[in-house]
């Protein structure tokens, strides 16, 4: 009986230590680790968040949209240098939305009508700052 209790206590201790979170995201860093994007793609929804430091890279992702009315919302803050380019394309590669940003932007909205977004391209050019970008279905 004593051996079973010891094994149970041992397993509980192992579970507690292996399930603890090591990387705590500090307040104000909505993207987690630097230069590591967080992407979420669901049916008729896409979200991209990153906290970048001197990042020169391109991210491209396929979206899962089935409606031809889409809204785009992005916020770019804490820009220290560089720029970012955002592009949305349909399945044939035709451009549906483009934006080139070099300054802070608070809640910039855009609307895509008459075409289904198939791919989003985000390019960073020596960019230091934070970006949050969402595409979502809109009924209006």
Buried (B, 14 or more C-beta within 10 A) or exposed (E): EEEEEEEEEEEEEEEEEEEEEEEEEEEEEBBBEBBEBBBEBEEBBBBBBBBBEEBEEEBEBEBEBEBBBBBBBBBBBEBEEBBBBBBBBBEEEEEBBEBEBBEEBEEBEBEBEEBBBBBBBBBBBEBBBBBBBBBBBBEE
